[in-house]
């Protein structure tokens, strides 16, 4: 028998619609899932079977996690109640719906509560997009822990299942940016019974039916996409093969992580032949390294003398213990690398990590939903509106109680889930997975028609047809066998994988069918665009630019230099240049003045001061002035966060020696982070003294001068240390400013409301100013366009659809990503 048996895709699990409905289905469908006893009585309920506790306001829409999970469970026949944004100062608000018959489902909301509350500079945000009125402070820090504690105080004997983005990204010992230390798994700290990670429909439905059948919660240990606690000497684990990967210098036998630094040409021959069998040599396993240690079962030897690998479905990989990784950053990087190897549902093995005298067991990721299952979830009876509790005095949700996140996704449609981009700073892949789950075209069209006919305020403009990425709809691996065996962290880095289907045809067809619907004036694409995929389909670029761009399109090359881009796993700036040419050509052919606005990130691991200087020079050369700057935000479990904490690159071999493993330049300290932000805002006079000093240190005094080719001038105006942008709520209020040299008012620091429809010749374009008003199709010809709405950093902006990677447990989209704080294009 070979050391690596052929890997075949896992068998499909029980379909969501294949369960026998729970007896309470006779009560029918609730207009809104109840939030009070009075609503329960109107429905004829004496109790709830399941109560969902969430840190977000309750919006009954498929873009919000609590609604998706609640309606999915309702379709199974369960009576589901919602406790939204409860006062956590006592247990009383958690008793409002009575005692649930089966379990509490707890989530912090569509965002990690710490990212929701704090900026990348650890400053408190004053707003919360998921709260009526946009007010901050409606949820506690580390909301999953607090809500679980209160639920236990309210009903000590009720099982608790935690989930959502916060629990999902903290399912293992993780680096916590706000405390600057490694914290235990949230399952240990919360003392919950089960943790559900990723898209939770499949797991939560199975858990609910098993609990309804009176199965003890402690016996539910075999559901994919869940984590649970076990004693280290638990006899139930005796049937498992344990692979020891707790030592960084002897990592054990781990299937290959294809090096992201190899080109497709270099790996093509071995990839095509060995991807199916899994016999690719692991880059982290050098000759002479010790093989796996099979702890609970003796390793068998095949007749050929080779090691016989245990079956994957009965194999668990032991990671370094929490007590080890909390004090050893190199072991932390090693554990992060192994965890990311085990994320493909087709070949992932279970993971185990010791916390004291108990183990956290993490089952393999859930099997992605099929297209019929996706349709089932999104076709449920959503009210498509916030709960009536949030209505203002006029009975609407457009006044003081408006929920900004709802306003943003109100007229958008989620067409898919997942992302195979693998960007190291992003948490979408860790949460949703890299296998794309797409809805059918008919299901999407039905939702647009329902939105047109039922949602108040619809003007004919669909703000987005998208998801985590706008153009990954129905794109995936050409071979199910290769997909099940692949362990690459990205399908598009360092180049498009030869096994990836890049056909944009189904998406183009959907766009055309949707914009032909009666009552639909325009369909915008607000989700982040993967432009390296888009250039593979000139027809898609033409369709997008001609019909679905309202004046400008935001994309995120993130940087121009190869060093930081290699740590982000993003394509080179040459790919951006190629897309820019296609974009401008298509705009010209369509007779439209449209602009491409790139976004960049500061202080990412692997970014040197010289890299930021070169980026600033590129911005100046190309006439861009960044109005908003986003600094790298280390979110739990992300690969870039492991780089930030350890100074090592988990994309490559991890050792303790700097000679045999790559050391990453980490941007730490307030001064250096400010410098990197200052390079992105080279045009802000407040940054000039710092930039002059840095340029002299870097030996680039030639960039200081008063000519057009210089980065910053020699003169220094008198400033008050503030900066006012066109979106004034995003900036510190500006005081009286005087100048000792050329007045800065002549620079594009401030734009009056009467900005012209077309930028003046020589006018510098910024990300948010100097552009023609976005054409959303709802403005009659000849009338002036209103100014775009503004908001505080991190708040949603009009016509930009959020990423589903940040919802509670499944299906939802949010205007803020868990990895960065603000939703960014891709």
QUIQUI-V799533 format. One record per residue. N is the residue number from 1. RES is the residue in one small letter. PHI is phi in whole degrees, -180 to 180 (* if undefined). Layout:
N	RES	PHI
N	RES	PHI
This chain:
1	x	*
2	x	-73
3	x	-67
4	x	-124
5	x	-64
6	x	-59
7	x	-93
8	x	-117
9	x	-57
10	x	-63
11	x	-67
12	x	-58
13	x	-86
14	x	-57
15	x	-66
16	x	-60
17	x	-93
18	x	-93
19	x	-81
20	x	-74
21	x	-60
22	x	-66
23	x	-60
24	x	-73
25	x	-62
26	x	-62
27	x	-76
28	x	82
29	x	-97
30	x	-83
31	x	-56
32	x	-135
33	x	-62
34	x	-66
35	x	-118
36	x	-149
37	x	-64
38	x	-62
39	x	-66
40	x	-62
41	x	-65
42	x	-63
43	x	-85
44	x	83
45	x	-89
46	x	-100
47	x	-163
48	x	-101
49	x	-78
50	x	-137
51	x	-121
52	x	-99
53	x	-108
54	x	-137
55	x	-85
56	x	-102
57	x	-64
58	x	-82
59	x	-117
60	x	-85
61	x	-148
62	x	-68
63	x	-92
64	x	-117
65	x	-59
66	x	-64
67	x	-72
68	x	-64
69	x	-67
70	x	-62
71	x	-69
72	x	-65
73	x	-70
74	x	-61
75	x	-65
76	x	-85
77	x	102
78	x	-88
79	x	-90
80	x	-117
81	x	-111
82	x	-124
83	x	-115
84	x	-106
85	x	47
86	x	-70
87	x	-69
88	x	-90
89	x	-73
90	x	-149
91	x	-84
92	x	-59
93	x	-62
94	x	-88
95	x	-105
96	x	-61
97	x	-100
98	x	84
99	x	-89
100	x	-72
101	x	-73
102	x	-114
103	x	-166
104	x	-93
105	x	-109
106	x	-121
107	x	-147
108	x	-72
109	x	128
110	x	-70
111	x	-131
112	x	-62
113	x	-64
114	x	-75
115	x	-69
116	x	-64
117	x	-97
118	x	-125
119	x	-83
120	x	-65
121	x	-96
122	x	64
123	x	-94
124	x	-73
125	x	-77
126	x	-94
127	x	-133
128	x	-147
129	x	-67
130	x	-102
131	x	-120
132	x	-54
133	x	80
134	x	70
135	x	-78
136	x	-85
137	x	86
138	x	-85
139	x	-135
140	x	-81
141	x	-63
142	x	49
143	x	-60
144	x	-59
145	x	-67
146	x	-67
147	x	-64
148	x	-63
149	x	-60
150	x	-69
151	x	-64
152	x	-67
153	x	-68
154	x	-73
155	x	-141
156	x	-67
157	x	-100
158	x	-94
159	x	-59
160	x	-125
161	x	-115
162	x	-103
163	x	-163
164	x	91
165	x	-63
166	x	-65
167	x	-69
168	x	-61
169	x	-86
170	x	-121
171	x	-74
172	x	-133
173	x	-56
174	x	-138
175	x	-76
176	x	-109
177	x	-64
178	x	-76
179	x	-102
180	x	54
181	x	-157
182	x	-89
183	x	-101
184	x	-70
185	x	-56
186	x	-63
187	x	-66
188	x	-71
189	x	-68
190	x	-83
191	x	62
192	x	-74
193	x	-83
194	x	-141
195	x	-120
196	x	-110
197	x	-119
198	x	75
199	x	-70
200	x	-101
201	x	-56
202	x	-62
203	x	-69
204	x	-70
205	x	-67
206	x	-65
207	x	-62
208	x	-61
209	x	-68
210	x	-71
211	x	-69
212	x	-65
213	x	-85
214	x	70
215	x	-81
216	x	-60
217	x	-64
218	x	-69
219	x	-92
220	x	-88
221	x	-124
222	x	-121
223	x	-90
224	x	-63
225	x	79
226	x	-128
227	x	-133
228	x	-151
229	x	-102
230	x	-142
231	x	-67
232	x	-64
233	x	-105
234	x	-64
235	x	-65
236	x	-69
237	x	-93
238	x	-69
239	x	-87
240	x	-97
241	x	-89
242	x	-109
243	x	-100
244	x	-84
245	x	-129
246	x	-96
247	x	-117
248	x	-66
249	x	-84
250	x	-131
251	x	-71
252	x	77
253	x	-84
254	x	-122
255	x	-59
256	x	-61
257	x	-106
258	x	-57
259	x	-62
260	x	-71
261	x	-96
262	x	-85
263	x	-81
264	x	-61
265	x	-63
266	x	-68
267	x	-105
268	x	-58
269	x	-65
270	x	-72
271	x	-65
272	x	-63
273	x	-85
274	x	-107
275	x	-62
276	x	-70
277	x	-90
278	x	74
279	x	-98
280	x	-74
281	x	-70
282	x	-74
283	x	-66
284	x	-88
285	x	-116
286	x	-84
287	x	-59
288	x	94
289	x	-69
290	x	-72
291	x	-75
292	x	-61
293	x	-108
294	x	-90
295	x	-82
296	x	-84
297	x	-127
298	x	-66
299	x	-74
300	x	-91
301	x	-122
302	x	-73
303	x	-54
304	x	-76
305	x	93
306	x	-81
307	x	-70
308	x	-94
309	x	-71
310	x	-71
311	x	-63
312	x	-61
313	x	-68
314	x	-121
315	x	-114
316	x	-129
317	x	-99
318	x	-88
319	x	-88
320	x	-57
321	x	-66
322	x	-55
323	x	-62
324	x	-83
325	x	-71
326	x	-69
327	x	-117
328	x	-133
329	x	-60
330	x	-68
331	x	-65
332	x	-62
333	x	-63
334	x	-63
335	x	-62
336	x	-64
337	x	-64
338	x	-65
339	x	-59
340	x	-71
341	x	-70
342	x	-104
343	x	-119
344	x	-86
345	x	-56
346	x	-75
347	x	-141
348	x	-68
349	x	-106
350	x	-66
351	x	-121
352	x	-139
353	x	-140
354	x	-74
355	x	-129
356	x	70
357	x	-98
358	x	-130
359	x	-113
360	x	-93
361	x	-99
362	x	-119
363	x	-70
364	x	-58
365	x	-60
366	x	-67
367	x	-71
368	x	-58
369	x	-70
370	x	-75
371	x	-60
372	x	-61
373	x	-69
374	x	-61
375	x	-61
376	x	-58
377	x	-66
378	x	-83
379	x	-94
380	x	-68
381	x	-84
382	x	-78
383	x	-75
384	x	59
385	x	-160
386	x	-66
387	x	-59
388	x	-55
389	x	-57
390	x	-93
391	x	-67
392	x	-86
393	x	-64
394	x	-98
395	x	78
396	x	-113
397	x	-118
398	x	-109
399	x	-101
400	x	-66
401	x	-98
402	x	-59
403	x	-99
404	x	-55
405	x	-64
406	x	-66
407	x	-61
408	x	-71
409	x	-100
410	x	-53
411	x	-118
412	x	-113
413	x	-131
414	x	-88
415	x	-105
416	x	-161
417	x	-135
418	x	87
419	x	-159
420	x	-101
421	x	-70
422	x	72
423	x	-54
424	x	-70
425	x	-87
426	x	-103
427	x	-107
428	x	-63
429	x	-64
430	x	-62
431	x	-92
432	x	-96
433	x	92
434	x	-104
435	x	-92
436	x	-72
437	x	-114
438	x	-112
439	x	-82
440	x	-77
441	x	-61
442	x	-62
443	x	-64
444	x	-65
445	x	-63
446	x	-60
447	x	-68
448	x	-63
449	x	-66
450	x	-66
451	x	-62
452	x	-61
453	x	-89
454	x	-117
455	x	-85
456	x	-65
457	x	92
458	x	-69
459	x	-108
460	x	103
461	x	-108
462	x	-92
463	x	-73
464	x	-169
465	x	-119
466	x	-165
467	x	177
468	x	-55
469	x	-136
470	x	-67
471	x	-122
472	x	-111
473	x	-59
474	x	57
475	x	-103
476	x	-171
477	x	-70
478	x	-71
479	x	-125
480	x	-61
481	x	-68
482	x	-67
483	x	-60
484	x	-69
485	x	-98
486	x	-67
487	x	-127
488	x	-70
489	x	-75
490	x	-148
491	x	-91
492	x	-129
493	x	-134
494	x	-78
495	x	-154
496	x	-67
497	x	-62
498	x	-65
499	x	-93
500	x	-91
501	x	-78
502	x	-111
503	x	-72
504	x	-92
505	x	-55
506	x	-60
507	x	-71
508	x	-61
509	x	-61
510	x	-65
511	x	-56
512	x	-67
513	x	-67
514	x	-68
515	x	-77
516	x	-90
517	x	-67
518	x	-62
519	x	88
520	x	-100
521	x	-87
522	x	-156
523	x	-121
524	x	-95
525	x	-112
526	x	-104
527	x	-70
528	x	-63
529	x	-97
530	x	-87
531	x	-73
532	x	-70
533	x	-79
534	x	-61
535	x	-69
536	x	-77
537	x	-133
538	x	-55
539	x	-64
540	x	-65
541	x	-61
542	x	-65
543	x	-62
544	x	-62
545	x	-70
546	x	-74
547	x	-123
548	x	-127
549	x	-115
550	x	-99
551	x	106
552	x	-151
553	x	-132
554	x	-95
555	x	-134
556	x	-130
557	x	-68
558	x	73
559	x	-164
560	x	-112
561	x	-100
562	x	-65
563	x	-59
564	x	-65
565	x	-63
566	x	-68
567	x	-81
568	x	-87
569	x	60
570	x	-115
571	x	-69
572	x	-68
573	x	-67
574	x	-63
575	x	-66
576	x	-61
577	x	-60
578	x	-67
579	x	-65
580	x	-60
581	x	-62
582	x	-65
583	x	-63
584	x	-68
585	x	-65
586	x	-66
587	x	-64
588	x	-64
589	x	-65
590	x	-84
591	x	70
592	x	-121
593	x	-93
594	x	-133
595	x	-131
596	x	-101
597	x	-114
598	x	-87
599	x	-112
600	x	-135
601	x	-122
602	x	-103
603	x	66
604	x	-71
605	x	-51
606	x	91
607	x	-102
608	x	-90
609	x	-62
610	x	-67
611	x	-61
612	x	-69
613	x	-62
614	x	-63
615	x	-65
616	x	-63
617	x	-63
618	x	-63
619	x	-61
620	x	-64
621	x	-62
622	x	-95
623	x	76
624	x	-110
625	x	-126
626	x	-72
627	x	-84
628	x	-123
629	x	-125
630	x	-109
631	x	-91
632	x	-54
633	x	-118
634	x	-72
635	x	-87
636	x	-58
637	x	78
638	x	-67
639	x	-63
640	x	-65
641	x	-68
642	x	-63
643	x	-62
644	x	-59
645	x	-77
646	x	-100
647	x	75
648	x	-111
649	x	-105
650	x	-67
651	x	-74
652	x	-124
653	x	-57
654	x	-107
655	x	-138
656	x	-84
657	x	-90
658	x	-71
659	x	-81
660	x	-110
661	x	-141
662	x	-81
663	x	-96
664	x	-106
665	x	-72
666	x	-105
667	x	-89
668	x	-116
669	x	83
670	x	-64
671	x	-65
672	x	-72
673	x	-64
674	x	-64
675	x	-64
676	x	-65
677	x	-66
678	x	-64
679	x	-63
680	x	-70
681	x	-110
682	x	-62
683	x	-85
684	x	-85
685	x	-59
686	x	-64
687	x	-90
688	x	-62
689	x	-59
690	x	-66
691	x	-70
692	x	-61
693	x	-62
694	x	-67
695	x	-66
696	x	-66
697	x	-64
698	x	-82
699	x	73
700	x	-121
701	x	-67
702	x	-67
703	x	-88
704	x	-103
705	x	171
706	x	-103
707	x	-88
708	x	-67
709	x	-86
710	x	-85
711	x	-80
712	x	-136
713	x	-82
714	x	-83
715	x	-83
716	x	-134
717	x	-68
718	x	-82
719	x	-125
720	x	-101
721	x	84
722	x	-119
723	x	-148
724	x	-111
725	x	-97
726	x	-65
727	x	-95
728	x	-63
729	x	-69
730	x	-86
731	x	-128
732	x	-68
733	x	-56
734	x	-97
735	x	-91
736	x	-70
737	x	-121
738	x	-122
739	x	-127
740	x	-99
741	x	-139
742	x	-66
743	x	-63
744	x	-74
745	x	-61
746	x	-78
747	x	-83
748	x	-85
749	x	-100
750	x	-153
751	x	-123
752	x	-69
753	x	-64
754	x	-94
755	x	-56
756	x	-68
757	x	-61
758	x	-119
759	x	-58
760	x	-68
761	x	-61
762	x	88
763	x	-75
764	x	-83
765	x	-87
766	x	-113
767	x	-68
768	x	-130
769	x	-135
770	x	75
771	x	-109
772	x	-65
773	x	-57
774	x	-68
775	x	-86
776	x	-101
777	x	84
778	x	-103
779	x	-98
780	x	-59
781	x	-60
782	x	93
783	x	-95
784	x	-70
785	x	-84
786	x	-69
787	x	-66
788	x	-69
789	x	-67
790	x	-125
791	x	-158
792	x	-76
793	x	-55
794	x	94
795	x	-85
796	x	-71
797	x	-117
798	x	-62
799	x	59
800	x	-123
801	x	-78
802	x	-81
803	x	-94
804	x	-70
805	x	-70
806	x	-121
807	x	-92
808	x	-63
809	x	-132
810	x	-172
811	x	78
812	x	-90
813	x	-124
814	x	-147
815	x	-79
816	x	-133
817	x	-87
818	x	-70
819	x	-95
820	x	-130
821	x	101
822	x	-127
823	x	-69
824	x	-122
825	x	-70
826	x	-101
